[in-house]
Amino acid sequence: QSALTQPPSASGSPGESVTISCTGTSSDVGGYDYVSWYQQHPGKAPKVMIYEVSKRPSGVPDRFSGSKSGNTASLTVSGLQAEDEADYYCSSYAGSNNPLYVFGTGTKVTVL
Amino acid sequence: EVHLVESGGGLIQPGGSLRLSCAASGFTVSTNYMSWVRQAPGKGLEWVSVVYSGGNTYYADSVKGRFTISRDNSKNTLFLQMNSLRAEDTAVYYCARDGGGLELDVWGQGTTVTVSS
């Protein structure tokens, strides 16, 4: 089971929107609605921002939204703020014969 | 408030063993899916192992046969026994709880394992 593919970097100015893609296959992202997104600041533990493709945990700003089309999931951060600068990882379930959580390669979001 | 605190990391020689602990508070370890996830220096996240609420355990191929996940219900604590350690096992190890939708909703602060001679 290979890691899901994310762009290494993305950027935007404060107030703008940035969208991060997460590409897998029909055996993971495309096959299940168990895609989640994590934000990780340097030296800190990851924090879940989106789960089950588009659900937001309590306390996560509604500036964060998730979607999926085919084998590609996306995370959009609207109204970028300085504190959104971080690494973002997607994750997907890939079936019972694979690792429980398959993570993406990670995207560094820079707020210009 | 739910909380996870890892301990047990350190510097260990190749071939050695180490046991990581993850103490939980605010929820019951035995009624949740609990995982270990690691992150090598400058690299991404890698799922290592899970113990389901029913007790079944699963491992990433990279650690199968060398690592063992377990829990002590009386202490509400998760463990990871790591044997035959290799340089490529060097990483920050996080314990995490599954929130029910196959997302990891509670994470510890991490403990660092360095395998080097």
Interface residues (C-beta under 8 A of the other chain):
Chain A: A3 Y34 S36 Y38 A45 P46 K47 V48 Y51 E52 K55 P57 Y89 S91 Y93 P99 L100 Y101 V102 F103 G104 T105 G106
Chain B: Y33 S35 V37 G44 L45 E46 W47 V50 Y58 A60 Y94 G99 G101 L102 E103 L104 D105 W107 G108 Q109 G110
